[in-house]
Structures are given as structure tokens and as C-alpha cells.
Amino acid sequence: MRVIVDEEVDRYTARNLPLVSRELAKAEGPELPGYRPDEGLALEFQGLEIDPPPEPGQPFLFTLAELAQEDRDAALPLAEPVHPTPPAAYSEEAKAALRTELELADDHARAVGTGVCLALVEHRSRIADAIDRLVEPQIDDLLSELSQALENPRTR
């Protein structure tokens, strides 16, 4: 749900709130080029490790994490680090306009979150049924495997 709300607020902000968009772009800094295997993934893959666990005795020719790090290292300049300039002082009018836009972004986030929750309420029985049919048996199987492993530890 958070991802849905965040993406919609990002779209709304980019489309309707220029001051907030500009401040966010400044805070994020320049977009570094390079290979980023952990970005732009489908929702079900976000937060997962990008490389499989190593198998004993089986070397990796490369890992996705290594490729991404090499690309980042190559993209970084070897010159002295650039110290960001402090933000310019904002007029009271600019501060008030920015506060107004932030309030609009918050209001939109609340509205989208409420809409998502209301949409889910309509599907409550289907969600509960899916959990009973799909999730609970998987949890039971995992608990069964765990209890068997704890009762009969394998010796290696």
C-alpha cells in the first residue's frame, strides 16, 4: 500500500507542485549514471537480495552487486570532493508557498491512502479467503519443516 501511495504522490508532486519537486531534486542530488540492478524492480522483488547465496565450491564469475559497484566506482570522479553550497535563504513568501505545497502533497497522500484502504475493504472477504487457502498452508508447511528439523537435527 505504501508503494502505491508513494508513487501516486510522486506523480502528483511532479505534475502539480513545482516548488516541492525542485526541493526534492536538489536533495536527491545529481543522478549518477550506471548499472543499478536493485532499482525499477517489480513490487514482489523489491527488498530482495540481488544475488543468490553462494554455493560451496562453486565460484561466481561475477555478481550483480559487484557489477553495480564497479560501475559506480567508474562513474565517480577522482578529483577532490565537491562541497555543496549552502541553500539560499528563502523569502517569507517562498517559505509560505513551499509550506502550502507540502500541505497539498500531504492531503493528496492522505486521500490516496484512504482510497486504497476503502478499495481493500470491498475485497476483505476475498483477501481473507486467499490467506486461508494460500498463505496459511505455506506457513503450516514451514512450521512443520522447522519442527522436524529441530526434533531431528541432521549431523554433517
Phi and psi in radians as a Rosetta constraint file:
Dihedral C 1 N 2 CA 2 C 2 CIRCULARHARMONIC -1.073 0.35
Dihedral N 2 CA 2 C 2 N 3 CIRCULARHARMONIC -0.711 0.35
Dihedral C 2 N 3 CA 3 C 3 CIRCULARHARMONIC -1.110 0.35
Dihedral N 3 CA 3 C 3 N 4 CIRCULARHARMONIC -0.732 0.35
Dihedral C 3 N 4 CA 4 C 4 CIRCULARHARMONIC -1.077 0.35
Dihedral N 4 CA 4 C 4 N 5 CIRCULARHARMONIC -0.826 0.35
Dihedral C 4 N 5 CA 5 C 5 CIRCULARHARMONIC -1.117 0.35
Dihedral N 5 CA 5 C 5 N 6 CIRCULARHARMONIC -0.818 0.35
Dihedral C 5 N 6 CA 6 C 6 CIRCULARHARMONIC -1.049 0.35
Dihedral N 6 CA 6 C 6 N 7 CIRCULARHARMONIC -0.777 0.35
Dihedral C 6 N 7 CA 7 C 7 CIRCULARHARMONIC -1.129 0.35
Dihedral N 7 CA 7 C 7 N 8 CIRCULARHARMONIC -0.708 0.35
Dihedral C 7 N 8 CA 8 C 8 CIRCULARHARMONIC -1.186 0.35
Dihedral N 8 CA 8 C 8 N 9 CIRCULARHARMONIC -0.701 0.35
Dihedral C 8 N 9 CA 9 C 9 CIRCULARHARMONIC -1.148 0.35
Dihedral N 9 CA 9 C 9 N 10 CIRCULARHARMONIC -0.667 0.35
Dihedral C 9 N 10 CA 10 C 10 CIRCULARHARMONIC -1.072 0.35
Dihedral N 10 CA 10 C 10 N 11 CIRCULARHARMONIC -0.780 0.35
Dihedral C 10 N 11 CA 11 C 11 CIRCULARHARMONIC -1.100 0.35
Dihedral N 11 CA 11 C 11 N 12 CIRCULARHARMONIC -0.786 0.35
Dihedral C 11 N 12 CA 12 C 12 CIRCULARHARMONIC -1.078 0.35
Dihedral N 12 CA 12 C 12 N 13 CIRCULARHARMONIC -0.764 0.35
Dihedral C 12 N 13 CA 13 C 13 CIRCULARHARMONIC -1.112 0.35
Dihedral N 13 CA 13 C 13 N 14 CIRCULARHARMONIC -0.806 0.35
Dihedral C 13 N 14 CA 14 C 14 CIRCULARHARMONIC -1.082 0.35
Dihedral N 14 CA 14 C 14 N 15 CIRCULARHARMONIC -0.626 0.35
Dihedral C 14 N 15 CA 15 C 15 CIRCULARHARMONIC -1.424 0.35
Dihedral N 15 CA 15 C 15 N 16 CIRCULARHARMONIC -0.650 0.35
Dihedral C 15 N 16 CA 16 C 16 CIRCULARHARMONIC -2.106 0.35
Dihedral N 16 CA 16 C 16 N 17 CIRCULARHARMONIC -0.224 0.35
Dihedral C 16 N 17 CA 17 C 17 CIRCULARHARMONIC -2.192 0.35
Dihedral N 17 CA 17 C 17 N 18 CIRCULARHARMONIC 1.437 0.35
Dihedral C 17 N 18 CA 18 C 18 CIRCULARHARMONIC -1.128 0.35
Dihedral N 18 CA 18 C 18 N 19 CIRCULARHARMONIC -0.632 0.35
Dihedral C 18 N 19 CA 19 C 19 CIRCULARHARMONIC -1.158 0.35
Dihedral N 19 CA 19 C 19 N 20 CIRCULARHARMONIC -0.784 0.35
Dihedral C 19 N 20 CA 20 C 20 CIRCULARHARMONIC -1.153 0.35
Dihedral N 20 CA 20 C 20 N 21 CIRCULARHARMONIC -0.714 0.35
Dihedral C 20 N 21 CA 21 C 21 CIRCULARHARMONIC -1.042 0.35
Dihedral N 21 CA 21 C 21 N 22 CIRCULARHARMONIC -0.767 0.35
Dihedral C 21 N 22 CA 22 C 22 CIRCULARHARMONIC -1.127 0.35
Dihedral N 22 CA 22 C 22 N 23 CIRCULARHARMONIC -0.740 0.35
Dihedral C 22 N 23 CA 23 C 23 CIRCULARHARMONIC -1.145 0.35
Dihedral N 23 CA 23 C 23 N 24 CIRCULARHARMONIC -0.689 0.35
Dihedral C 23 N 24 CA 24 C 24 CIRCULARHARMONIC -1.139 0.35
Dihedral N 24 CA 24 C 24 N 25 CIRCULARHARMONIC -0.702 0.35
Dihedral C 24 N 25 CA 25 C 25 CIRCULARHARMONIC -1.115 0.35
Dihedral N 25 CA 25 C 25 N 26 CIRCULARHARMONIC -0.691 0.35
Dihedral C 25 N 26 CA 26 C 26 CIRCULARHARMONIC -1.124 0.35
Dihedral N 26 CA 26 C 26 N 27 CIRCULARHARMONIC -0.739 0.35
Dihedral C 26 N 27 CA 27 C 27 CIRCULARHARMONIC -1.166 0.35
Dihedral N 27 CA 27 C 27 N 28 CIRCULARHARMONIC -0.613 0.35
Dihedral C 27 N 28 CA 28 C 28 CIRCULARHARMONIC -1.308 0.35
Dihedral N 28 CA 28 C 28 N 29 CIRCULARHARMONIC -0.418 0.35
Dihedral C 28 N 29 CA 29 C 29 CIRCULARHARMONIC 1.391 0.35
Dihedral N 29 CA 29 C 29 N 30 CIRCULARHARMONIC -3.092 0.35
Dihedral C 29 N 30 CA 30 C 30 CIRCULARHARMONIC -1.220 0.35
Dihedral N 30 CA 30 C 30 N 31 CIRCULARHARMONIC 2.542 0.35
Dihedral C 30 N 31 CA 31 C 31 CIRCULARHARMONIC -1.296 0.35
Dihedral N 31 CA 31 C 31 N 32 CIRCULARHARMONIC 2.070 0.35
Dihedral C 31 N 32 CA 32 C 32 CIRCULARHARMONIC -1.457 0.35
Dihedral N 32 CA 32 C 32 N 33 CIRCULARHARMONIC 2.340 0.35
Dihedral C 32 N 33 CA 33 C 33 CIRCULARHARMONIC -1.277 0.35
Dihedral N 33 CA 33 C 33 N 34 CIRCULARHARMONIC 2.830 0.35
Dihedral C 33 N 34 CA 34 C 34 CIRCULARHARMONIC 2.407 0.35
Dihedral N 34 CA 34 C 34 N 35 CIRCULARHARMONIC 3.053 0.35
Dihedral C 34 N 35 CA 35 C 35 CIRCULARHARMONIC -1.476 0.35
Dihedral N 35 CA 35 C 35 N 36 CIRCULARHARMONIC 2.168 0.35
Dihedral C 35 N 36 CA 36 C 36 CIRCULARHARMONIC -2.287 0.35
Dihedral N 36 CA 36 C 36 N 37 CIRCULARHARMONIC 1.556 0.35
Dihedral C 36 N 37 CA 37 C 37 CIRCULARHARMONIC -1.189 0.35
Dihedral N 37 CA 37 C 37 N 38 CIRCULARHARMONIC -0.328 0.35
Dihedral C 37 N 38 CA 38 C 38 CIRCULARHARMONIC -1.649 0.35
Dihedral N 38 CA 38 C 38 N 39 CIRCULARHARMONIC 0.076 0.35
Dihedral C 38 N 39 CA 39 C 39 CIRCULARHARMONIC -1.881 0.35
Dihedral N 39 CA 39 C 39 N 40 CIRCULARHARMONIC 2.581 0.35
Dihedral C 39 N 40 CA 40 C 40 CIRCULARHARMONIC 1.325 0.35
Dihedral N 40 CA 40 C 40 N 41 CIRCULARHARMONIC 0.344 0.35
Dihedral C 40 N 41 CA 41 C 41 CIRCULARHARMONIC -1.395 0.35
Dihedral N 41 CA 41 C 41 N 42 CIRCULARHARMONIC 2.691 0.35
Dihedral C 41 N 42 CA 42 C 42 CIRCULARHARMONIC -1.052 0.35
Dihedral N 42 CA 42 C 42 N 43 CIRCULARHARMONIC 2.691 0.35
Dihedral C 42 N 43 CA 43 C 43 CIRCULARHARMONIC -0.929 0.35
Dihedral N 43 CA 43 C 43 N 44 CIRCULARHARMONIC -0.686 0.35
Dihedral C 43 N 44 CA 44 C 44 CIRCULARHARMONIC -1.239 0.35
Dihedral N 44 CA 44 C 44 N 45 CIRCULARHARMONIC -0.226 0.35
Dihedral C 44 N 45 CA 45 C 45 CIRCULARHARMONIC -1.826 0.35
Dihedral N 45 CA 45 C 45 N 46 CIRCULARHARMONIC -0.121 0.35
Dihedral C 45 N 46 CA 46 C 46 CIRCULARHARMONIC -1.187 0.35
Dihedral N 46 CA 46 C 46 N 47 CIRCULARHARMONIC 2.358 0.35
Dihedral C 46 N 47 CA 47 C 47 CIRCULARHARMONIC 1.536 0.35
Dihedral N 47 CA 47 C 47 N 48 CIRCULARHARMONIC -0.106 0.35
Dihedral C 47 N 48 CA 48 C 48 CIRCULARHARMONIC -1.475 0.35
Dihedral N 48 CA 48 C 48 N 49 CIRCULARHARMONIC 2.742 0.35
Dihedral C 48 N 49 CA 49 C 49 CIRCULARHARMONIC -1.102 0.35
Dihedral N 49 CA 49 C 49 N 50 CIRCULARHARMONIC 2.466 0.35
Dihedral C 49 N 50 CA 50 C 50 CIRCULARHARMONIC -1.476 0.35
Dihedral N 50 CA 50 C 50 N 51 CIRCULARHARMONIC -0.329 0.35
Dihedral C 50 N 51 CA 51 C 51 CIRCULARHARMONIC -2.018 0.35
Dihedral N 51 CA 51 C 51 N 52 CIRCULARHARMONIC 2.545 0.35
Dihedral C 51 N 52 CA 52 C 52 CIRCULARHARMONIC -1.244 0.35
Dihedral N 52 CA 52 C 52 N 53 CIRCULARHARMONIC 2.773 0.35
Dihedral C 52 N 53 CA 53 C 53 CIRCULARHARMONIC -1.148 0.35
Dihedral N 53 CA 53 C 53 N 54 CIRCULARHARMONIC 2.511 0.35
Dihedral C 53 N 54 CA 54 C 54 CIRCULARHARMONIC -1.191 0.35
Dihedral N 54 CA 54 C 54 N 55 CIRCULARHARMONIC 2.511 0.35
Dihedral C 54 N 55 CA 55 C 55 CIRCULARHARMONIC -1.681 0.35
Dihedral N 55 CA 55 C 55 N 56 CIRCULARHARMONIC 2.349 0.35
Dihedral C 55 N 56 CA 56 C 56 CIRCULARHARMONIC -0.995 0.35
Dihedral N 56 CA 56 C 56 N 57 CIRCULARHARMONIC 2.314 0.35
Dihedral C 56 N 57 CA 57 C 57 CIRCULARHARMONIC 1.412 0.35
Dihedral N 57 CA 57 C 57 N 58 CIRCULARHARMONIC -0.040 0.35
Dihedral C 57 N 58 CA 58 C 58 CIRCULARHARMONIC -2.005 0.35
Dihedral N 58 CA 58 C 58 N 59 CIRCULARHARMONIC 1.874 0.35
Dihedral C 58 N 59 CA 59 C 59 CIRCULARHARMONIC -1.367 0.35
Dihedral N 59 CA 59 C 59 N 60 CIRCULARHARMONIC 2.674 0.35
Dihedral C 59 N 60 CA 60 C 60 CIRCULARHARMONIC -1.616 0.35
Dihedral N 60 CA 60 C 60 N 61 CIRCULARHARMONIC 2.384 0.35
Dihedral C 60 N 61 CA 61 C 61 CIRCULARHARMONIC -1.227 0.35
Dihedral N 61 CA 61 C 61 N 62 CIRCULARHARMONIC -0.645 0.35
Dihedral C 61 N 62 CA 62 C 62 CIRCULARHARMONIC -2.830 0.35
Dihedral N 62 CA 62 C 62 N 63 CIRCULARHARMONIC 2.835 0.35
Dihedral C 62 N 63 CA 63 C 63 CIRCULARHARMONIC -2.129 0.35
Dihedral N 63 CA 63 C 63 N 64 CIRCULARHARMONIC 2.752 0.35
Dihedral C 63 N 64 CA 64 C 64 CIRCULARHARMONIC -1.106 0.35
Dihedral N 64 CA 64 C 64 N 65 CIRCULARHARMONIC -0.645 0.35
Dihedral C 64 N 65 CA 65 C 65 CIRCULARHARMONIC -1.119 0.35
Dihedral N 65 CA 65 C 65 N 66 CIRCULARHARMONIC -0.712 0.35
Dihedral C 65 N 66 CA 66 C 66 CIRCULARHARMONIC -1.129 0.35
Dihedral N 66 CA 66 C 66 N 67 CIRCULARHARMONIC -0.744 0.35
Dihedral C 66 N 67 CA 67 C 67 CIRCULARHARMONIC -1.071 0.35
Dihedral N 67 CA 67 C 67 N 68 CIRCULARHARMONIC -0.743 0.35
Dihedral C 67 N 68 CA 68 C 68 CIRCULARHARMONIC -1.140 0.35
Dihedral N 68 CA 68 C 68 N 69 CIRCULARHARMONIC -0.728 0.35
Dihedral C 68 N 69 CA 69 C 69 CIRCULARHARMONIC -1.162 0.35
Dihedral N 69 CA 69 C 69 N 70 CIRCULARHARMONIC -0.729 0.35
Dihedral C 69 N 70 CA 70 C 70 CIRCULARHARMONIC -1.053 0.35
Dihedral N 70 CA 70 C 70 N 71 CIRCULARHARMONIC -0.726 0.35
Dihedral C 70 N 71 CA 71 C 71 CIRCULARHARMONIC -1.143 0.35
Dihedral N 71 CA 71 C 71 N 72 CIRCULARHARMONIC -0.717 0.35
Dihedral C 71 N 72 CA 72 C 72 CIRCULARHARMONIC -1.133 0.35
Dihedral N 72 CA 72 C 72 N 73 CIRCULARHARMONIC -0.752 0.35
Dihedral C 72 N 73 CA 73 C 73 CIRCULARHARMONIC -1.101 0.35
Dihedral N 73 CA 73 C 73 N 74 CIRCULARHARMONIC -0.678 0.35
Dihedral C 73 N 74 CA 74 C 74 CIRCULARHARMONIC -1.217 0.35
Dihedral N 74 CA 74 C 74 N 75 CIRCULARHARMONIC -0.521 0.35
Dihedral C 74 N 75 CA 75 C 75 CIRCULARHARMONIC -1.384 0.35
Dihedral N 75 CA 75 C 75 N 76 CIRCULARHARMONIC -0.345 0.35
Dihedral C 75 N 76 CA 76 C 76 CIRCULARHARMONIC -1.356 0.35
Dihedral N 76 CA 76 C 76 N 77 CIRCULARHARMONIC 2.328 0.35
Dihedral C 76 N 77 CA 77 C 77 CIRCULARHARMONIC -1.242 0.35
Dihedral N 77 CA 77 C 77 N 78 CIRCULARHARMONIC 2.632 0.35
Dihedral C 77 N 78 CA 78 C 78 CIRCULARHARMONIC -1.561 0.35
Dihedral N 78 CA 78 C 78 N 79 CIRCULARHARMONIC -0.013 0.35
Dihedral C 78 N 79 CA 79 C 79 CIRCULARHARMONIC -1.293 0.35
Dihedral N 79 CA 79 C 79 N 80 CIRCULARHARMONIC 3.112 0.35
Dihedral C 79 N 80 CA 80 C 80 CIRCULARHARMONIC -1.071 0.35
Dihedral N 80 CA 80 C 80 N 81 CIRCULARHARMONIC 2.574 0.35
Dihedral C 80 N 81 CA 81 C 81 CIRCULARHARMONIC -1.117 0.35
Dihedral N 81 CA 81 C 81 N 82 CIRCULARHARMONIC 2.470 0.35
Dihedral C 81 N 82 CA 82 C 82 CIRCULARHARMONIC -1.554 0.35
Dihedral N 82 CA 82 C 82 N 83 CIRCULARHARMONIC 2.208 0.35
Dihedral C 82 N 83 CA 83 C 83 CIRCULARHARMONIC -1.548 0.35
Dihedral N 83 CA 83 C 83 N 84 CIRCULARHARMONIC 2.212 0.35
Dihedral C 83 N 84 CA 84 C 84 CIRCULARHARMONIC -1.137 0.35
Dihedral N 84 CA 84 C 84 N 85 CIRCULARHARMONIC 2.559 0.35
Dihedral C 84 N 85 CA 85 C 85 CIRCULARHARMONIC -1.354 0.35
Dihedral N 85 CA 85 C 85 N 86 CIRCULARHARMONIC 2.538 0.35
Dihedral C 85 N 86 CA 86 C 86 CIRCULARHARMONIC -1.133 0.35
Dihedral N 86 CA 86 C 86 N 87 CIRCULARHARMONIC 2.617 0.35
Dihedral C 86 N 87 CA 87 C 87 CIRCULARHARMONIC -1.092 0.35
Dihedral N 87 CA 87 C 87 N 88 CIRCULARHARMONIC 2.521 0.35
Dihedral C 87 N 88 CA 88 C 88 CIRCULARHARMONIC -1.206 0.35
Dihedral N 88 CA 88 C 88 N 89 CIRCULARHARMONIC 2.614 0.35
Dihedral C 88 N 89 CA 89 C 89 CIRCULARHARMONIC -1.206 0.35
Dihedral N 89 CA 89 C 89 N 90 CIRCULARHARMONIC 2.405 0.35
Dihedral C 89 N 90 CA 90 C 90 CIRCULARHARMONIC -1.714 0.35
Dihedral N 90 CA 90 C 90 N 91 CIRCULARHARMONIC 2.541 0.35
Dihedral C 90 N 91 CA 91 C 91 CIRCULARHARMONIC -1.254 0.35
Dihedral N 91 CA 91 C 91 N 92 CIRCULARHARMONIC 2.875 0.35
Dihedral C 91 N 92 CA 92 C 92 CIRCULARHARMONIC -1.094 0.35
Dihedral N 92 CA 92 C 92 N 93 CIRCULARHARMONIC -0.619 0.35
Dihedral C 92 N 93 CA 93 C 93 CIRCULARHARMONIC -1.120 0.35
Dihedral N 93 CA 93 C 93 N 94 CIRCULARHARMONIC -0.755 0.35
Dihedral C 93 N 94 CA 94 C 94 CIRCULARHARMONIC -1.140 0.35
Dihedral N 94 CA 94 C 94 N 95 CIRCULARHARMONIC -0.704 0.35
Dihedral C 94 N 95 CA 95 C 95 CIRCULARHARMONIC -1.104 0.35
Dihedral N 95 CA 95 C 95 N 96 CIRCULARHARMONIC -0.749 0.35
Dihedral C 95 N 96 CA 96 C 96 CIRCULARHARMONIC -1.121 0.35
Dihedral N 96 CA 96 C 96 N 97 CIRCULARHARMONIC -0.725 0.35
Dihedral C 96 N 97 CA 97 C 97 CIRCULARHARMONIC -1.129 0.35
Dihedral N 97 CA 97 C 97 N 98 CIRCULARHARMONIC -0.704 0.35
Dihedral C 97 N 98 CA 98 C 98 CIRCULARHARMONIC -1.153 0.35
Dihedral N 98 CA 98 C 98 N 99 CIRCULARHARMONIC -0.724 0.35
Dihedral C 98 N 99 CA 99 C 99 CIRCULARHARMONIC -1.064 0.35
Dihedral N 99 CA 99 C 99 N 100 CIRCULARHARMONIC -0.737 0.35
Dihedral C 99 N 100 CA 100 C 100 CIRCULARHARMONIC -1.067 0.35
Dihedral N 100 CA 100 C 100 N 101 CIRCULARHARMONIC -0.792 0.35
Dihedral C 100 N 101 CA 101 C 101 CIRCULARHARMONIC -1.136 0.35
Dihedral N 101 CA 101 C 101 N 102 CIRCULARHARMONIC -0.663 0.35
Dihedral C 101 N 102 CA 102 C 102 CIRCULARHARMONIC -1.109 0.35
Dihedral N 102 CA 102 C 102 N 103 CIRCULARHARMONIC -0.687 0.35
Dihedral C 102 N 103 CA 103 C 103 CIRCULARHARMONIC -1.112 0.35
Dihedral N 103 CA 103 C 103 N 104 CIRCULARHARMONIC -0.692 0.35
Dihedral C 103 N 104 CA 104 C 104 CIRCULARHARMONIC -1.111 0.35
Dihedral N 104 CA 104 C 104 N 105 CIRCULARHARMONIC -0.721 0.35
Dihedral C 104 N 105 CA 105 C 105 CIRCULARHARMONIC -1.112 0.35
Dihedral N 105 CA 105 C 105 N 106 CIRCULARHARMONIC -0.740 0.35
Dihedral C 105 N 106 CA 106 C 106 CIRCULARHARMONIC -1.103 0.35
Dihedral N 106 CA 106 C 106 N 107 CIRCULARHARMONIC -0.767 0.35
Dihedral C 106 N 107 CA 107 C 107 CIRCULARHARMONIC -1.055 0.35
Dihedral N 107 CA 107 C 107 N 108 CIRCULARHARMONIC -0.736 0.35
Dihedral C 107 N 108 CA 108 C 108 CIRCULARHARMONIC -1.136 0.35
Dihedral N 108 CA 108 C 108 N 109 CIRCULARHARMONIC -0.710 0.35
Dihedral C 108 N 109 CA 109 C 109 CIRCULARHARMONIC -1.079 0.35
Dihedral N 109 CA 109 C 109 N 110 CIRCULARHARMONIC -0.753 0.35
Dihedral C 109 N 110 CA 110 C 110 CIRCULARHARMONIC -1.105 0.35
Dihedral N 110 CA 110 C 110 N 111 CIRCULARHARMONIC -0.738 0.35
Dihedral C 110 N 111 CA 111 C 111 CIRCULARHARMONIC -1.126 0.35
Dihedral N 111 CA 111 C 111 N 112 CIRCULARHARMONIC -0.758 0.35
Dihedral C 111 N 112 CA 112 C 112 CIRCULARHARMONIC -1.152 0.35
Dihedral N 112 CA 112 C 112 N 113 CIRCULARHARMONIC -0.753 0.35
Dihedral C 112 N 113 CA 113 C 113 CIRCULARHARMONIC -1.056 0.35
Dihedral N 113 CA 113 C 113 N 114 CIRCULARHARMONIC -0.733 0.35
Dihedral C 113 N 114 CA 114 C 114 CIRCULARHARMONIC -1.109 0.35
Dihedral N 114 CA 114 C 114 N 115 CIRCULARHARMONIC -0.744 0.35
Dihedral C 114 N 115 CA 115 C 115 CIRCULARHARMONIC -1.078 0.35
Dihedral N 115 CA 115 C 115 N 116 CIRCULARHARMONIC -0.716 0.35
Dihedral C 115 N 116 CA 116 C 116 CIRCULARHARMONIC -1.123 0.35
Dihedral N 116 CA 116 C 116 N 117 CIRCULARHARMONIC -0.784 0.35
Dihedral C 116 N 117 CA 117 C 117 CIRCULARHARMONIC -1.100 0.35
Dihedral N 117 CA 117 C 117 N 118 CIRCULARHARMONIC -0.735 0.35
Dihedral C 117 N 118 CA 118 C 118 CIRCULARHARMONIC -1.150 0.35
Dihedral N 118 CA 118 C 118 N 119 CIRCULARHARMONIC -0.637 0.35
Dihedral C 118 N 119 CA 119 C 119 CIRCULARHARMONIC -1.143 0.35
Dihedral N 119 CA 119 C 119 N 120 CIRCULARHARMONIC -0.648 0.35
Dihedral C 119 N 120 CA 120 C 120 CIRCULARHARMONIC -1.241 0.35
Dihedral N 120 CA 120 C 120 N 121 CIRCULARHARMONIC -0.562 0.35
Dihedral C 120 N 121 CA 121 C 121 CIRCULARHARMONIC -1.040 0.35
Dihedral N 121 CA 121 C 121 N 122 CIRCULARHARMONIC -0.661 0.35
Dihedral C 121 N 122 CA 122 C 122 CIRCULARHARMONIC -1.115 0.35
Dihedral N 122 CA 122 C 122 N 123 CIRCULARHARMONIC -0.417 0.35
Dihedral C 122 N 123 CA 123 C 123 CIRCULARHARMONIC -1.893 0.35
Dihedral N 123 CA 123 C 123 N 124 CIRCULARHARMONIC 0.274 0.35
Dihedral C 123 N 124 CA 124 C 124 CIRCULARHARMONIC -0.958 0.35
Dihedral N 124 CA 124 C 124 N 125 CIRCULARHARMONIC -0.798 0.35
Dihedral C 124 N 125 CA 125 C 125 CIRCULARHARMONIC -1.176 0.35
Dihedral N 125 CA 125 C 125 N 126 CIRCULARHARMONIC -0.659 0.35
Dihedral C 125 N 126 CA 126 C 126 CIRCULARHARMONIC -1.165 0.35
Dihedral N 126 CA 126 C 126 N 127 CIRCULARHARMONIC -0.669 0.35
Dihedral C 126 N 127 CA 127 C 127 CIRCULARHARMONIC -1.152 0.35
Dihedral N 127 CA 127 C 127 N 128 CIRCULARHARMONIC -0.792 0.35
Dihedral C 127 N 128 CA 128 C 128 CIRCULARHARMONIC -1.080 0.35
Dihedral N 128 CA 128 C 128 N 129 CIRCULARHARMONIC -0.722 0.35
Dihedral C 128 N 129 CA 129 C 129 CIRCULARHARMONIC -1.100 0.35
Dihedral N 129 CA 129 C 129 N 130 CIRCULARHARMONIC -0.758 0.35
Dihedral C 129 N 130 CA 130 C 130 CIRCULARHARMONIC -1.119 0.35
Dihedral N 130 CA 130 C 130 N 131 CIRCULARHARMONIC -0.681 0.35
Dihedral C 130 N 131 CA 131 C 131 CIRCULARHARMONIC -1.121 0.35
Dihedral N 131 CA 131 C 131 N 132 CIRCULARHARMONIC -0.783 0.35
Dihedral C 131 N 132 CA 132 C 132 CIRCULARHARMONIC -1.086 0.35
Dihedral N 132 CA 132 C 132 N 133 CIRCULARHARMONIC -0.711 0.35
Dihedral C 132 N 133 CA 133 C 133 CIRCULARHARMONIC -1.429 0.35
Dihedral N 133 CA 133 C 133 N 134 CIRCULARHARMONIC -0.641 0.35
Dihedral C 133 N 134 CA 134 C 134 CIRCULARHARMONIC -1.879 0.35
Dihedral N 134 CA 134 C 134 N 135 CIRCULARHARMONIC -0.781 0.35
Dihedral C 134 N 135 CA 135 C 135 CIRCULARHARMONIC -1.448 0.35
Dihedral N 135 CA 135 C 135 N 136 CIRCULARHARMONIC -0.838 0.35
Dihedral C 135 N 136 CA 136 C 136 CIRCULARHARMONIC -0.997 0.35
Dihedral N 136 CA 136 C 136 N 137 CIRCULARHARMONIC -0.786 0.35
Dihedral C 136 N 137 CA 137 C 137 CIRCULARHARMONIC -1.073 0.35
Dihedral N 137 CA 137 C 137 N 138 CIRCULARHARMONIC -0.628 0.35
Dihedral C 137 N 138 CA 138 C 138 CIRCULARHARMONIC -1.152 0.35
Dihedral N 138 CA 138 C 138 N 139 CIRCULARHARMONIC -0.720 0.35
Dihedral C 138 N 139 CA 139 C 139 CIRCULARHARMONIC -1.131 0.35
Dihedral N 139 CA 139 C 139 N 140 CIRCULARHARMONIC -0.744 0.35
Dihedral C 139 N 140 CA 140 C 140 CIRCULARHARMONIC -1.055 0.35
Dihedral N 140 CA 140 C 140 N 141 CIRCULARHARMONIC -0.735 0.35
Dihedral C 140 N 141 CA 141 C 141 CIRCULARHARMONIC -1.108 0.35
Dihedral N 141 CA 141 C 141 N 142 CIRCULARHARMONIC -0.756 0.35
Dihedral C 141 N 142 CA 142 C 142 CIRCULARHARMONIC -1.107 0.35
Dihedral N 142 CA 142 C 142 N 143 CIRCULARHARMONIC -0.737 0.35
Dihedral C 142 N 143 CA 143 C 143 CIRCULARHARMONIC -1.142 0.35
Dihedral N 143 CA 143 C 143 N 144 CIRCULARHARMONIC -0.660 0.35
Dihedral C 143 N 144 CA 144 C 144 CIRCULARHARMONIC -1.112 0.35
Dihedral N 144 CA 144 C 144 N 145 CIRCULARHARMONIC -0.814 0.35
Dihedral C 144 N 145 CA 145 C 145 CIRCULARHARMONIC -1.043 0.35
Dihedral N 145 CA 145 C 145 N 146 CIRCULARHARMONIC -0.754 0.35
Dihedral C 145 N 146 CA 146 C 146 CIRCULARHARMONIC -1.112 0.35
Dihedral N 146 CA 146 C 146 N 147 CIRCULARHARMONIC -0.780 0.35
Dihedral C 146 N 147 CA 147 C 147 CIRCULARHARMONIC -1.159 0.35
Dihedral N 147 CA 147 C 147 N 148 CIRCULARHARMONIC -0.631 0.35
Dihedral C 147 N 148 CA 148 C 148 CIRCULARHARMONIC -1.168 0.35
Dihedral N 148 CA 148 C 148 N 149 CIRCULARHARMONIC -0.692 0.35
Dihedral C 148 N 149 CA 149 C 149 CIRCULARHARMONIC -1.172 0.35
Dihedral N 149 CA 149 C 149 N 150 CIRCULARHARMONIC -0.607 0.35
Dihedral C 149 N 150 CA 150 C 150 CIRCULARHARMONIC -1.308 0.35
Dihedral N 150 CA 150 C 150 N 151 CIRCULARHARMONIC -0.583 0.35
Dihedral C 150 N 151 CA 151 C 151 CIRCULARHARMONIC -1.315 0.35
Dihedral N 151 CA 151 C 151 N 152 CIRCULARHARMONIC -0.667 0.35
Dihedral C 151 N 152 CA 152 C 152 CIRCULARHARMONIC -2.169 0.35
Dihedral N 152 CA 152 C 152 N 153 CIRCULARHARMONIC 1.297 0.35
Dihedral C 152 N 153 CA 153 C 153 CIRCULARHARMONIC -1.114 0.35
Dihedral N 153 CA 153 C 153 N 154 CIRCULARHARMONIC 2.393 0.35
Dihedral C 153 N 154 CA 154 C 154 CIRCULARHARMONIC -1.426 0.35
Dihedral N 154 CA 154 C 154 N 155 CIRCULARHARMONIC 2.436 0.35
Dihedral C 154 N 155 CA 155 C 155 CIRCULARHARMONIC -1.700 0.35
Dihedral N 155 CA 155 C 155 N 156 CIRCULARHARMONIC 2.471 0.35
